[in-house]
């Protein structure tokens, strides 16, 4: 069964700013999206945050406000990563705000949630433990996607590692979890460099 | 010119200390590289560009491994990035100065057949030591109740090179240099009424480990007491531009009504600051190692969980302070646990700072005794290293000092064949009442263990002997490892490590030959220890007789 494309409607708010409705849900205020975005950004801003992962771009008002707060606080080095599952919504946002002005920020759209966890830059960003900001209306409009994203657990099988490598350092039982492969390797009397490196990596856990 | 890689995967202080080796080697014209964790690049960024740094992003690797979101293979790939960088070289030498499992596992993946490895490394799943100093560093140093050979000396002994570090290890920016000199001149002018006596004293109370820090209250009371006692010593609080330190400084400033000079500086500016102060009062941290390189005198407060004679500052006129209460709390190996005192530490520190500024080499041990502080002073040895002396008069510290002198000299004799200046040692040891009984006890233990070694040797010669009988005999020898205060600990520990590295593929007969050879080595080392103790006994007896004769002469006179 093919998934139905969400219905998107662009409207003008009372403050004459644009707002959108996705499948009947207003993503921004019908009255004043800028004022709403300001209070969202102010409440979310944290001087000590290493960066921000925003779930839902909408038309980008809250991201723009957050960027302004970072500039005011002299924290322009901090990055904002945004996930907007709906490519049409993101495209609209891109026409209203020029997100390319800040080269350090990243926007992910039209992507499977698990693909993100294989993206090196995204993983590096997560490693910094950014503050996660949920844009409530966008979240509700893409609930299934964001819930899957937030509850994702990776498969840690050896086959994934071996497939990723051109040659598997060990061919037996590829379904095994990498952590179990480690235990097996610790008992071996001969190790290849790749296997030695796998063990070296797990030494980081102490 | 050799391609040399030095690995230290520890923290700021150890990295700073081990870059001395890197810089000394670079000074000899070698192509020197250094591997450390990326989070410590702040300090490596200000090192002389003669050292080429490589980094492992530990935080990222740990995040990936701990997270259930990301497949662990990304962590392996992350490590592999650095490994691939290092594989581009054909290393002549690799020095593992961090003695940890990560470095030991990495080494086989980047070395070639011709690489000479100093320090421990894994061969498959076996940990291999390439020499005596490696065994000392990996198996003995941290087990002893004192730390007879400092980490600085271990690094250089292990690598077989001399320390020729000078202040050019660190780079300085002209603008920072100018600002610091200008501001320090202003401070000197402001306090010009003290004339030539004025001393700018940097205070660096913060380290990467909170338990090592000098507390805010102690900083405040030290500064207040100094103002009353020696107003010509101008304290300057130095801190990093990080939130935790900013908060602590704010608290200190509030308590002192903002009446304190503070400097917030990053690593780039730190070199100019530390180089231009007259004295550094610091916790045991990278600041101390930096001050050593820049030849700035140091009073180091050692609050960490280390024995009092652990490695410390290296300057000839420096002073290490170890508080009795902290020492007792941390050092579970300490024989005597002292109750914590109600000493006003600020008052005590200010008294010590003042007398040290007035006369760095005049140490009155009684003063420290009253204050409940052990003072340790470094002194330079002929071969360019440092030995430490605890000047405390308390019995347990006197015993530690005696053990330190004996262990240090015996280890150096065993590991370097350095000729021992028996007169010098005896001069040092004659102050210790327990020497005679210690030697008597040690000699008894030596006789005991010698019997066991000979027994074991006899068993290895019996044809067709089964291995369990030999193992039983060896276990009896290893039981002496329980006593870490005994001088026998080191030779037996060497034997233990060598036995555990017995060639795995050898036949039973070859194995027996290997053990027999190692048992002979052990026997020789024990004999050397016996001779060492005997020499001390004789020299100290001579010295005693001589002093008795002198006393009689004086009395007659």
HADDOCK unambig.tbl for C-alpha pairs under 7 A between the chains (distance, minus, plus):
assign (segid A and resid 117 and name CA) (segid B and resid 69 and name CA) 6.64 0.50 0.50
assign (segid A and resid 117 and name CA) (segid B and resid 70 and name CA) 5.72 0.50 0.50
assign (segid A and resid 124 and name CA) (segid B and resid 60 and name CA) 6.66 0.50 0.50
assign (segid A and resid 127 and name CA) (segid B and resid 60 and name CA) 5.59 0.50 0.50
assign (segid A and resid 127 and name CA) (segid B and resid 63 and name CA) 5.53 0.50 0.50
assign (segid A and resid 152 and name CA) (segid B and resid 69 and name CA) 6.14 0.50 0.50
assign (segid A and resid 153 and name CA) (segid B and resid 68 and name CA) 5.20 0.50 0.50
assign (segid A and resid 153 and name CA) (segid B and resid 69 and name CA) 4.90 0.50 0.50
assign (segid A and resid 154 and name CA) (segid B and resid 68 and name CA) 5.86 0.50 0.50
assign (segid A and resid 154 and name CA) (segid B and resid 69 and name CA) 5.05 0.50 0.50
assign (segid A and resid 154 and name CA) (segid B and resid 70 and name CA) 5.66 0.50 0.50
assign (segid A and resid 154 and name CA) (segid B and resid 71 and name CA) 5.82 0.50 0.50
assign (segid A and resid 155 and name CA) (segid B and resid 71 and name CA) 6.54 0.50 0.50
assign (segid A and resid 156 and name CA) (segid B and resid 71 and name CA) 5.16 0.50 0.50
assign (segid A and resid 156 and name CA) (segid B and resid 72 and name CA) 6.42 0.50 0.50
assign (segid A and resid 161 and name CA) (segid B and resid 73 and name CA) 5.45 0.50 0.50
assign (segid A and resid 186 and name CA) (segid B and resid 125 and name CA) 6.41 0.50 0.50
assign (segid A and resid 189 and name CA) (segid B and resid 124 and name CA) 6.18 0.50 0.50
assign (segid A and resid 189 and name CA) (segid B and resid 125 and name CA) 6.46 0.50 0.50
assign (segid A and resid 190 and name CA) (segid B and resid 124 and name CA) 5.35 0.50 0.50
assign (segid A and resid 191 and name CA) (segid B and resid 124 and name CA) 5.16 0.50 0.50
assign (segid A and resid 193 and name CA) (segid B and resid 109 and name CA) 5.19 0.50 0.50
assign (segid A and resid 196 and name CA) (segid B and resid 105 and name CA) 6.20 0.50 0.50
assign (segid A and resid 197 and name CA) (segid B and resid 105 and name CA) 6.95 0.50 0.50
assign (segid A and resid 197 and name CA) (segid B and resid 106 and name CA) 6.58 0.50 0.50
assign (segid A and resid 198 and name CA) (segid B and resid 76 and name CA) 6.07 0.50 0.50
assign (segid A and resid 200 and name CA) (segid B and resid 102 and name CA) 5.14 0.50 0.50
assign (segid A and resid 200 and name CA) (segid B and resid 105 and name CA) 5.20 0.50 0.50
assign (segid A and resid 200 and name CA) (segid B and resid 106 and name CA) 6.34 0.50 0.50
assign (segid A and resid 201 and name CA) (segid B and resid 75 and name CA) 6.77 0.50 0.50
assign (segid A and resid 201 and name CA) (segid B and resid 76 and name CA) 5.73 0.50 0.50
assign (segid A and resid 201 and name CA) (segid B and resid 79 and name CA) 6.86 0.50 0.50
assign (segid A and resid 203 and name CA) (segid B and resid 101 and name CA) 6.47 0.50 0.50
assign (segid A and resid 203 and name CA) (segid B and resid 102 and name CA) 5.70 0.50 0.50
assign (segid A and resid 204 and name CA) (segid B and resid 62 and name CA) 6.27 0.50 0.50
assign (segid A and resid 205 and name CA) (segid B and resid 62 and name CA) 6.79 0.50 0.50
